[in-house]
Amino acid sequence: QVFEVEAGVWVLDFGQNFTGVPTLDLSKLDLTEGQAIFLRYAEWADRDGNISQKSGGSAPLLKQVDAYVPSGDDQRSWTPTFTWHGFRYVEITGLNSAPDLHAITAHLVRSDVARAGTFKSSDALLNRIHDMALWSYEGNLMSVPMDCPIRERAGWTGDAHAALVTGTYNYDMQNFWQKYLADFRTATFVAPAIVPGRRTHGGNYDWAAAEVLIAWEHYRHHGDRQLLRGQYESLLEYMQAAEDKLTGSLLRMGYGDWCDPVRKPGMARVGGRCRPQQTSATVTSSALFAHAADLMSRIASVLGNSADKVRFSDLYRSISKQFHAEFYDPETGQYGSQTADAMALRFGIAPAELRQSIADALNRDVIEDWGGHASVGALGQTYLYLALSDYGYADTAFGIFKAEGYPGYGYLFDALNATTLWERKGGFDPSADPTGRTAPGRSLNHPFHSGYDGWFYEGLGGIRPLDDTVGFQEFELRPVFPTDLEFVDVSYRTGYGTITSSWRRSGDSTEWSIQVPPNSTAWVSLPDRPKQRYGAGNYSFVVRSR
């Protein structure tokens, strides 16, 4: 669409927020020598088409602008170079008349990582939520995993591990993560919050756990032992620094579950900014560090370091024991929030005999306390859905994506007109301004909320790596079948070939088809059946509805 918002000011709506550059077809703009035109880029426009660059937040000087001055001997087209912008809208001034709709095009710019996974389902909203994760993630892949494309453009380490599973299943991130891990090794500070970059600072242990998490996931997906060996000293440095900060066996500091939802849109946040409201930073920092210790024990085992294996295993148990003693409430059967429960379950912190009852309580929290919605922030997104579906609550996990109203995904689309994930969907209340002219003041493209996308592969598709084998030479297929979903098609390309998992409801049964790549093995899990091993080939199963 093209809007003329005032005389000589036109705004183009590309219909999608993304990161890229425009191309101007100069032959269609009727410019004369010296006639300067100016382009301003924005993520948001009011109902009349007037743009706002307020989503740059607290960085008022970061206003995205390009200019072109014709020389009289111009090429047919012009594209800005050595730059990119985050935008959905482009405002143009300096033209003599309205631009032809085809005079200005734009394209996505990102690091050149190939697509590795695909997801499709029978539910249009679910597919749209998946696409929103991809647009957000791709719009922030620019040599580093950025937080947002207009304000900071920084490789925040917490953002990197919050969305790690999204990147890992949708793209071939092998070389990308190898480069990013090298940035940790050359960082100025221990436990950096940002790598690389001059804004980096240290001592952020919940954020910098990314180094351990990314290194392990890279190994599980690609089997590169040499990367672990080269990273090991840097990993040890992080672990020692964090261990030195333990107080009573817990890490009592950190950013926490950043940007979790407030109860109602527009509510002030206790502590300001995006500080967590539902989960203390001690909970998430301690849980993540326990998880890091568990992974370091495994990494040490892979590298043949038996002393470190025992050391980090003991550390994991020590943190887990104190975590449970300090946060578990036997009255509620919970650790205090959805994120706390999900991490305790997914990291194995919760005692085995209590895990089902904790999942039961987590399910009640989602349904009863939050009306079917998630209350997790950036750090909890990756863990919530499997914490539900692995314990019998696939319908609840699926229902979160379908829940109506704030803070659901439908609210993002319908009330906020979003096409990418907002940093704080509760920080802006559109109903407070019936005129529709008040702009949001935070980023509208923040992929650290996209960790849910991993559930589409590991939960709905059931494709999961095993802990004792790497590179998907041996893997598990264990899908869940939510009642209100008719079909799911998932694929993931490994070093051995493409794994596929597709299921469709037919009457009172579900037909499930899988493909196991050459030279690999799948352990197939079906409801009420023993786990069974399958070699390379195509197989079909029928699952009866209960």
MIDREN-789875 format. One line per 2 residues: number of its first residue (from 1); their letters; for each residue x, z, y of C-alpha. Coordinates in nm, 4 decimals. Example, Ala and Ser with C-alpha at 12.3 -4.5 7.8 and 13.67 -1.06 7.14 Angstrom:
MIDREN-789875
1	as	1.2300,0.7800,-0.4500; 1.3670,0.7140,-0.1060
***
This chain:
MIDREN-789875
1	qv	0.0000,0.0000,0.0000; 0.0981,-0.0524,0.3628
3	fe	-0.0372,0.1759,0.6377; -0.0096,0.1211,1.0119
5	ve	-0.0086,0.4852,1.1189; 0.0372,0.4014,1.4864
7	ag	0.1299,0.0970,1.6919; 0.4508,-0.0509,1.5519
9	vw	0.4894,0.2113,1.2790; 0.4212,0.1046,0.9209
11	vl	0.4463,0.3121,0.6041; 0.4804,0.1713,0.2529
13	df	0.3546,0.3763,-0.0419; 0.5360,0.2824,-0.3632
15	gq	0.2984,0.4959,-0.5699; 0.5804,0.6883,-0.7432
17	nf	0.8317,0.9435,-0.6207; 1.1768,0.8398,-0.7430
19	tg	1.5427,0.8064,-0.6482; 1.6633,0.4652,-0.5438
21	vp	1.7129,0.2108,-0.2694; 1.4963,-0.0600,-0.1141
23	tl	1.5695,-0.4301,-0.0895; 1.4463,-0.6188,0.2166
25	dl	1.3549,-0.9861,0.1900; 1.4757,-1.0825,0.5388
27	sk	1.3092,-1.4235,0.5202; 0.9700,-1.2508,0.5261
29	ld	1.0387,-1.0144,0.8192; 1.0834,-1.2690,1.1029
31	lt	1.3720,-1.0855,1.2672; 1.5781,-1.2114,1.5593
33	eg	1.9427,-1.1470,1.6334; 1.9971,-0.7857,1.7444
35	qa	1.6421,-0.6727,1.6562; 1.7122,-0.3402,1.4895
37	if	1.4746,-0.2036,1.2286; 1.4766,0.1530,1.1030
39	lr	1.3668,0.2951,0.7680; 1.2844,0.6607,0.7090
41	ya	1.2256,0.7896,0.3561; 0.9942,1.0693,0.2456
43	ew	0.8424,1.2260,-0.0642; 0.5132,1.3085,0.1077
45	ad	0.2638,1.1564,0.3482; -0.0613,1.2902,0.4874
47	rd	-0.3987,1.1336,0.4224; -0.3458,0.8879,0.7098
49	gn	-0.0053,0.7797,0.5833; 0.2131,0.9726,0.8288
51	is	0.5298,1.0727,0.6469; 0.6913,1.4163,0.6471
53	qk	1.0519,1.4918,0.5554; 0.9794,1.8639,0.5377
55	sg	1.0348,1.8690,0.1601; 1.4043,1.8733,0.2478
57	gs	1.3387,2.2447,0.2822; 1.5974,2.4524,0.4662
59	ap	1.8287,2.1552,0.5258; 1.6828,2.0098,0.8480
61	ll	1.9704,1.7695,0.9109; 1.9255,1.5907,0.5792
63	kq	1.6859,1.3251,0.7032; 1.7079,1.0068,0.5016
65	vd	1.7388,0.7070,0.7348; 1.8733,0.3514,0.7127
67	ay	1.9006,0.0886,0.9847; 1.9544,-0.2861,0.9799
69	vp	2.0591,-0.4992,1.2766; 2.0402,-0.8770,1.2214
71	sg	2.3470,-1.0778,1.3154; 2.1675,-1.4082,1.3406
73	dd	2.3547,-1.5282,1.0341; 2.1929,-1.3069,0.7734
75	qr	2.1707,-1.3321,0.3997; 1.8301,-1.3728,0.2390
77	sw	1.8082,-1.0067,0.1378; 1.9639,-0.6722,0.2254
79	tp	2.0015,-0.3543,0.0209; 2.1626,-0.0351,0.1555
81	tf	2.4955,0.0360,-0.0147; 2.6894,0.3555,-0.0861
83	tw	2.3718,0.5587,-0.0714; 2.0481,0.6457,-0.2437
85	hg	1.7303,0.8206,-0.1373; 1.4565,1.0293,-0.2930
87	fr	1.1240,0.8906,-0.1808; 0.7789,0.7606,-0.2466
89	yv	0.7124,0.6483,0.1116; 0.9169,0.4341,0.3504
91	ei	0.8385,0.4275,0.7219; 0.9482,0.1114,0.9064
93	tg	0.9803,0.0659,1.2804; 1.1200,-0.2172,1.4889
95	ln	0.9144,-0.5015,1.3396; 0.6990,-0.7362,1.5440
97	sa	0.4099,-0.7278,1.2977; 0.3014,-0.5663,0.9725
99	pd	0.5468,-0.6368,0.6892; 0.4371,-0.8595,0.4062
101	lh	0.3619,-0.6442,0.1018; 0.6317,-0.8291,-0.0911
103	ai	0.8934,-0.8154,0.1833; 1.0234,-0.4785,0.0690
105	ta	1.0849,-0.3801,-0.2922; 1.2655,-0.0798,-0.4360
107	hl	1.4324,0.0142,-0.7600; 1.5472,0.3276,-0.9412
109	vr	1.9142,0.4256,-0.9209; 2.0666,0.6612,-1.1789
111	sd	2.3594,0.7106,-1.4121; 2.3681,0.4483,-1.6853
113	va	2.2563,0.6460,-1.9897; 2.0599,0.4591,-2.2544
115	ra	1.7196,0.5739,-2.3739; 1.7407,0.7521,-2.7084
117	gt	1.3886,0.8857,-2.7635; 1.0304,0.7719,-2.7261
119	fk	0.7055,0.9683,-2.7231; 0.3430,0.8560,-2.7152
121	ss	0.0193,1.0303,-2.8020; -0.3555,0.9771,-2.8011
123	da	-0.3921,1.1965,-2.4928; -0.3523,1.0162,-2.1593
125	ll	-0.2787,1.3374,-1.9690; -0.0063,1.4386,-2.2151
127	nr	0.1541,1.0952,-2.1833; 0.1425,1.1257,-1.8067
129	ih	0.3060,1.4689,-1.8207; 0.5816,1.3208,-2.0381
131	dm	0.6323,1.0346,-1.7927; 0.6506,1.2858,-1.5069
133	al	0.9348,1.4646,-1.6869; 1.1213,1.1347,-1.7270
135	ws	1.0760,1.0264,-1.3649; 1.1976,1.3685,-1.2510
137	ye	1.4936,1.3736,-1.4878; 1.6072,1.0167,-1.4220
139	gn	1.5721,1.0653,-1.0479; 1.8325,1.3396,-1.0676
141	lm	2.0931,1.1796,-1.2935; 2.3665,1.0831,-1.0520
143	sv	2.6983,1.1560,-1.2256; 2.5853,1.5194,-1.2456
145	pm	2.2472,1.6704,-1.3407; 2.1201,1.7222,-0.9870
147	dc	1.8634,1.9742,-0.8752; 1.6884,1.7367,-0.6346
149	pi	1.7673,1.3993,-0.4789; 1.7273,1.4718,-0.1073
151	re	1.8256,1.8286,-0.0198; 2.1232,1.9561,-0.2171
153	ra	2.2049,1.6839,-0.4703; 2.4068,1.9478,-0.6534
155	gw	2.4938,2.0046,-1.0186; 2.3333,2.3471,-1.0445
157	tg	2.4295,2.4812,-1.3857; 2.1032,2.6658,-1.4467
159	da	1.9068,2.3500,-1.3757; 2.1268,2.1689,-1.6270
161	ha	2.0449,2.4000,-1.9177; 1.6814,2.4463,-1.8124
163	al	1.6253,2.0737,-1.8666; 1.8902,2.0255,-2.1377
165	vt	1.6443,1.9523,-2.4173; 1.4657,1.6917,-2.2028
167	gt	1.7856,1.4989,-2.1479; 1.9109,1.5371,-2.5030
169	yn	1.6052,1.3867,-2.6740; 1.5191,1.1167,-2.4233
171	yd	1.8647,0.9794,-2.3411; 2.2057,0.9249,-2.4963
173	mq	2.3815,1.1993,-2.3033; 2.6986,1.2154,-2.5126
175	nf	2.9408,1.0898,-2.2473; 2.7443,1.2402,-1.9593
177	wq	2.7649,1.5958,-2.0992; 3.1276,1.5474,-2.1967
179	ky	3.2093,1.4724,-1.8338; 2.9955,1.7600,-1.7016
181	la	3.1587,2.0098,-1.9376; 3.4969,1.8967,-1.8072
183	df	3.3729,1.9929,-1.4592; 3.3426,2.3528,-1.5838
185	rt	3.7059,2.3478,-1.6924; 3.8209,2.2446,-1.3452
187	at	3.5775,2.4682,-1.1530; 3.7212,2.6963,-0.8862
189	fv	3.5184,2.9973,-1.0025; 3.4367,3.1609,-1.3333
191	ap	3.0660,3.1378,-1.4279; 2.9937,2.8793,-1.1569
193	ai	2.6431,2.8190,-1.0259; 2.7307,2.4603,-0.9304
195	vp	2.9834,2.2183,-1.0805; 3.1423,2.0217,-0.9330
197	gr	3.1203,2.0455,-0.5550; 3.2273,2.2409,-0.2528
199	rt	2.9131,2.4581,-0.2578; 3.0103,2.6080,-0.5914
201	hg	3.0327,2.9844,-0.6304; 3.0929,3.2117,-0.9270
203	gn	2.9539,3.5127,-1.1067; 2.6207,3.3519,-1.1987
205	yd	2.6063,3.4280,-1.5690; 2.2489,3.3223,-1.6423
207	wa	2.3125,2.9865,-1.4728; 2.6611,2.9332,-1.6144
209	aa	2.5426,3.0004,-1.9695; 2.4881,2.6257,-1.9446
211	ev	2.8473,2.5689,-2.0511; 2.7905,2.7335,-2.3899
213	li	2.4421,2.5890,-2.4414; 2.5436,2.2334,-2.3533
215	aw	2.8612,2.2480,-2.5636; 2.6647,2.3623,-2.8702
217	eh	2.3804,2.1130,-2.8266; 2.6339,1.8349,-2.7758
219	yr	2.7981,1.9320,-3.1039; 2.4667,1.9575,-3.2905
221	hh	2.3545,1.6153,-3.1722; 2.6859,1.4275,-3.1811
223	gd	2.9169,1.6232,-3.4120; 3.2167,1.6121,-3.1763
225	rq	3.4333,1.9045,-3.2913; 3.7157,1.7972,-3.0622
227	ll	3.4951,1.8608,-2.7585; 3.4398,2.2193,-2.8747
229	rg	3.8120,2.2635,-2.9263; 3.8948,2.1311,-2.5794
231	qy	3.6263,2.3455,-2.4153; 3.6980,2.6641,-2.6074
233	es	3.9326,2.8370,-2.3610; 3.6882,2.7792,-2.0772
235	ll	3.4040,2.9124,-2.2924; 3.6063,3.2234,-2.3738
237	ey	3.6748,3.2772,-2.0054; 3.3013,3.2704,-1.9311
239	mq	3.2165,3.5044,-2.2189; 3.4808,3.7592,-2.1196
241	aa	3.3734,3.7566,-1.7541; 3.0094,3.8098,-1.8468
243	ed	3.0917,4.0772,-2.1039; 3.2861,4.2668,-1.8372
245	kl	2.9653,4.2782,-1.6281; 2.7516,4.4370,-1.9002
247	tg	2.5967,4.7681,-1.8034; 2.4438,4.9542,-2.0912
249	sl	2.4816,4.6390,-2.3067; 2.2731,4.4252,-2.0689
251	lr	2.3456,4.1842,-1.7826; 2.1618,4.3313,-1.4863
253	mg	2.2008,4.0441,-1.2396; 2.1161,3.6767,-1.2018
255	yg	1.8828,3.4247,-1.0448; 1.6274,3.4781,-1.3210
257	dw	1.3301,3.2647,-1.4253; 1.3405,3.0723,-1.1001
259	cd	1.0200,2.9387,-0.9442; 0.7710,3.0866,-1.1911
261	pv	0.4112,3.0646,-1.0670; 0.2510,3.3109,-0.8301
263	rk	-0.1056,3.4079,-0.9167; -0.2680,3.1896,-0.6501
265	pg	-0.1431,2.8919,-0.4466; 0.0056,2.9965,-0.1157
267	ma	0.0729,3.3583,-0.2156; 0.3903,3.5097,-0.0732
269	rv	0.6646,3.5656,-0.3287; 0.8094,3.9122,-0.3637
271	gg	1.1741,3.8716,-0.2666; 1.1088,3.5312,-0.1096
273	rc	1.2460,3.1878,-0.1960; 1.1842,3.1088,-0.5642
275	rp	1.2658,3.4540,-0.6977; 1.0943,3.5304,-1.0297
277	qq	0.7672,3.7188,-1.0153; 0.6796,3.7680,-1.3825
279	ts	1.0188,3.8326,-1.5461; 1.3138,4.0375,-1.4218
281	at	1.6538,3.8735,-1.3942; 1.7906,4.1403,-1.6302
283	vt	1.5594,4.0089,-1.9037; 1.6558,3.6435,-1.8727
285	ss	2.0273,3.7021,-1.8054; 2.0567,3.9378,-2.1019
287	al	1.8578,3.7136,-2.3349; 2.0589,3.4068,-2.2383
289	fa	2.3871,3.5917,-2.2767; 2.2809,3.7187,-2.6193
291	ha	2.1995,3.3587,-2.7099; 2.5369,3.2463,-2.5747
293	ad	2.7107,3.5095,-2.7870; 2.5250,3.3884,-3.0971
295	lm	2.6242,3.0281,-3.0238; 2.9852,3.1288,-2.9547
297	sr	2.9976,3.2945,-3.2962; 2.8901,2.9641,-3.4478
299	ia	3.1371,2.7661,-3.2374; 3.4174,2.9995,-3.3445
301	sv	3.3153,2.9453,-3.7058; 3.3264,2.5677,-3.6625
303	lg	3.6774,2.5977,-3.5178; 3.7942,2.8342,-3.7913
305	ns	3.8374,3.1370,-3.5660; 3.7112,3.4184,-3.7886
307	ad	3.8017,3.7001,-3.5481; 3.5990,3.5482,-3.2622
309	kv	3.3157,3.4739,-3.5007; 3.2854,3.8446,-3.5827
311	rf	3.3427,3.9508,-3.2216; 3.0626,3.7389,-3.0807
313	sd	2.8281,3.8125,-3.3678; 2.8714,4.1858,-3.2966
315	ly	2.8134,4.1227,-2.9265; 2.4937,3.9318,-3.0016
317	rs	2.3612,4.2176,-3.2145; 2.4550,4.4784,-2.9549
319	is	2.2759,4.2995,-2.6709; 1.9736,4.2228,-2.8903
321	kq	1.9424,4.5870,-2.9977; 1.9476,4.7141,-2.6391
323	fh	1.7167,4.4343,-2.5209; 1.4570,4.5366,-2.7768
325	ae	1.4980,4.9074,-2.7063; 1.4638,4.8630,-2.3311
327	fy	1.1980,4.5943,-2.2956; 0.9736,4.6003,-2.6012
329	dp	0.6453,4.7834,-2.5410; 0.4834,4.8928,-2.8689
331	et	0.1524,4.9418,-2.6859; 0.1237,4.5757,-2.5840
333	gq	0.3477,4.4321,-2.8558; 0.5391,4.2345,-2.5892
335	yg	0.8587,4.2283,-2.3873; 0.6723,4.2005,-2.0591
337	sq	0.6157,3.8309,-1.9895; 0.5724,3.4935,-2.1529
339	ta	0.9352,3.4013,-2.0825; 1.0624,3.7323,-2.2210
341	da	0.8572,3.6964,-2.5398; 0.9527,3.3318,-2.5870
343	ma	1.3243,3.3978,-2.5464; 1.3120,3.7013,-2.7774
345	lr	1.1470,3.4867,-3.0448; 1.3522,3.1707,-3.0015
347	fg	1.6871,3.3531,-2.9779; 1.6160,3.5773,-3.2761
349	ia	1.6407,3.8890,-3.0594; 1.3068,4.0265,-3.1793
351	pa	1.3254,4.2095,-3.5155; 1.2059,3.9810,-3.7945
353	el	0.9223,4.2116,-3.8969; 0.7747,4.2051,-3.5433
355	rq	0.8006,3.8350,-3.4640; 0.4538,3.7331,-3.5750
357	si	0.2892,4.0192,-3.3864; 0.4929,3.9329,-3.0747
359	ad	0.3767,3.5712,-3.1043; 0.0195,3.7017,-3.1411
361	al	0.0601,3.8980,-2.8185; 0.2189,3.5965,-2.6460
363	nr	-0.0801,3.3877,-2.7466; -0.3170,3.6479,-2.5987
365	dv	-0.1163,3.6538,-2.2768; -0.1501,3.2779,-2.2353
367	ie	-0.5212,3.2714,-2.3161; -0.6494,3.5978,-2.1736
369	dw	-0.4153,3.6901,-1.8894; -0.3379,3.3399,-1.7637
371	gg	-0.6524,3.1502,-1.8588; -0.4701,2.9137,-2.0936
373	ha	-0.1823,2.8490,-1.8531; 0.1910,2.9117,-1.8769
375	sv	0.3455,3.1699,-1.6432; 0.7029,3.0612,-1.7119
377	ga	0.9532,2.9418,-1.4557; 1.2402,2.7003,-1.4999
379	lg	1.4236,2.9048,-1.7638; 1.1198,2.9728,-1.9823
381	qt	0.9910,2.6164,-2.0100; 1.2175,2.5160,-2.2989
383	yl	1.1266,2.8107,-2.5200; 0.7560,2.8850,-2.4708
385	yl	0.5958,2.6064,-2.6710; 0.7931,2.6431,-2.9942
387	al	0.7547,3.0209,-2.9658; 0.3809,2.9576,-2.9912
389	sd	0.3569,2.6663,-3.2338; 0.6130,2.8006,-3.4837
391	yg	0.3899,3.1038,-3.5331; 0.0591,2.9263,-3.5781
393	ya	-0.0455,2.8667,-3.2185; -0.0012,2.4910,-3.1790
395	dt	-0.3463,2.4639,-3.0225; -0.2494,2.7145,-2.7539
397	af	0.0774,2.5340,-2.6822; -0.1073,2.2025,-2.6527
399	gi	-0.3823,2.3677,-2.4492; -0.1350,2.4664,-2.1774
401	fk	-0.0925,2.0988,-2.0933; -0.4690,2.0519,-2.0775
403	ae	-0.5580,2.3721,-1.8885; -0.7510,2.2936,-1.5705
405	gy	-0.6748,2.4230,-1.2246; -0.3699,2.6014,-1.0884
407	pg	-0.0943,2.6309,-1.2146; -0.1616,2.3518,-1.4644
409	yg	-0.0312,1.9999,-1.4857; -0.3676,1.8506,-1.3980
411	yl	-0.3485,2.0497,-1.0751; -0.0162,1.8846,-0.9960
413	fd	-0.1729,1.5425,-1.0334; -0.5184,1.6007,-0.8884
415	al	-0.4693,1.8593,-0.6134; -0.1110,1.7822,-0.5111
417	na	-0.0996,1.4067,-0.5833; 0.2352,1.4626,-0.7545
419	tt	0.4195,1.2029,-0.9598; 0.7306,1.4170,-1.0199
421	lw	0.7731,1.7885,-1.0871; 0.7542,2.0051,-0.7758
423	er	0.9996,2.2891,-0.7218; 0.7159,2.5261,-0.6245
425	kg	0.3647,2.4003,-0.6888; 0.2311,2.7420,-0.5870
427	gf	0.4197,2.7427,-0.2591; 0.1794,2.4935,-0.1061
429	dp	-0.1985,2.5377,-0.0862; -0.3678,2.2092,0.0062
431	sa	-0.7036,2.3817,0.0447; -0.5646,2.5885,0.3334
433	dp	-0.5573,2.2743,0.5486; -0.8783,2.0676,0.5137
435	tg	-0.7290,1.8044,0.7446; -0.4622,1.7222,0.4848
437	rt	-0.1841,1.7105,0.7423; 0.0244,2.0163,0.6519
439	ap	0.3274,1.9111,0.4493; 0.4919,2.1069,0.1657
441	gr	0.8252,2.2620,0.2508; 1.0080,2.2506,-0.0831
443	sl	1.1455,1.9776,-0.3076; 0.8909,1.7496,-0.4748
445	nh	1.1336,1.6252,-0.7412; 1.2849,1.9109,-0.9424
447	pf	1.3537,1.8405,-1.3104; 1.4408,2.1992,-1.4007
449	hs	1.0708,2.2478,-1.4834; 1.0838,1.9702,-1.7468
451	gy	1.2047,2.1734,-2.0458; 0.8561,2.1469,-2.1985
453	dg	0.9348,1.7872,-2.2950; 1.1488,1.9003,-2.5856
455	wf	0.8340,2.0283,-2.7571; 0.6977,1.6741,-2.7729
457	ye	0.9926,1.5871,-2.9993; 1.0609,1.9121,-3.1849
459	gl	0.7034,2.0390,-3.2032; 0.4633,1.7442,-3.2095
461	gg	0.7152,1.5109,-3.3726; 0.8813,1.7876,-3.5709
463	ir	1.2313,1.6354,-3.5341; 1.4850,1.9163,-3.5360
465	pl	1.8596,1.9445,-3.5994; 1.9750,2.1990,-3.8553
467	dd	2.2224,2.4725,-3.7686; 2.4574,2.4065,-4.0607
469	tv	2.4921,2.0299,-4.0190; 2.5586,1.8084,-3.7181
471	gf	2.4812,1.4672,-3.5782; 2.1477,1.4554,-3.7657
473	qe	2.3187,1.3632,-4.0898; 2.0847,1.6262,-4.2250
475	fe	1.7817,1.7360,-4.0248; 1.4365,1.8856,-4.0462
477	lr	1.0944,1.7262,-3.9989; 0.8328,1.9931,-3.9279
479	pv	0.5541,1.8722,-3.6981; 0.2465,2.0574,-3.5821
481	fp	-0.0956,1.8956,-3.5561; -0.3016,2.0322,-3.2632
483	td	-0.6748,2.0063,-3.3263; -0.7573,1.8043,-3.0141
485	le	-0.4838,1.5457,-3.0553; -0.5618,1.2286,-3.2525
487	fv	-0.2185,1.0738,-3.2931; 0.1488,1.1130,-3.2035
489	dv	0.4337,0.8592,-3.2282; 0.7863,0.9934,-3.1803
491	sy	1.1281,0.8369,-3.2343; 1.4833,0.9561,-3.1771
493	rt	1.7968,0.7425,-3.2148; 2.0895,0.9232,-3.3797
495	gy	2.4362,0.8049,-3.4776; 2.2938,0.7146,-3.8193
497	gt	1.9918,0.5231,-3.6947; 1.6447,0.5972,-3.5657
499	it	1.4291,0.8831,-3.6929; 1.0557,0.8227,-3.6584
501	ss	0.7663,1.0630,-3.7012; 0.4112,0.9330,-3.6554
503	wr	0.0838,1.0978,-3.7470; -0.2835,1.0066,-3.7104
505	rs	-0.6022,1.1871,-3.7864; -0.8389,1.0189,-4.0292
507	gd	-1.1558,1.2075,-4.1121; -1.0699,1.5501,-4.2474
509	st	-0.7031,1.4666,-4.3047; -0.3924,1.3612,-4.1155
511	ew	-0.1711,1.0735,-4.2265; 0.1945,1.1316,-4.1448
513	si	0.4634,0.8628,-4.1724; 0.8365,0.9181,-4.1322
515	qv	1.1558,0.7149,-4.1330; 1.4863,0.8678,-4.2439
517	pp	1.7898,0.6629,-4.1291; 2.0607,0.5383,-4.3682
519	ns	2.3180,0.7906,-4.4894; 2.1110,1.0846,-4.3689
521	ta	1.8752,1.3384,-4.5237; 1.5543,1.5001,-4.4024
523	wv	1.4102,1.8323,-4.5099; 1.0354,1.7855,-4.4809
525	sl	0.8092,2.0828,-4.4147; 0.4328,2.0561,-4.4520
527	pd	0.1662,2.3269,-4.4277; 0.1299,2.5285,-4.7499
529	rp	0.3967,2.3244,-4.9301; 0.7585,2.4043,-5.0151
531	kq	1.0270,2.2351,-4.8073; 1.1466,1.9160,-4.9773
533	ry	1.4520,1.6945,-4.9347; 1.4213,1.3186,-4.8721
535	ga	1.6966,1.0589,-4.8499; 1.7009,0.7425,-4.6407
537	gn	1.3769,0.5465,-4.6414; 1.0164,0.5373,-4.5257
539	ys	0.7627,0.7905,-4.6524; 0.3976,0.8777,-4.5982
541	fv	0.2101,1.2033,-4.6493; -0.1487,1.3189,-4.6242
543	vr	-0.2150,1.6610,-4.4722; -0.5607,1.8051,-4.5350
545	sr	-0.7318,1.9843,-4.2477; -0.7845,2.3530,-4.3038
***
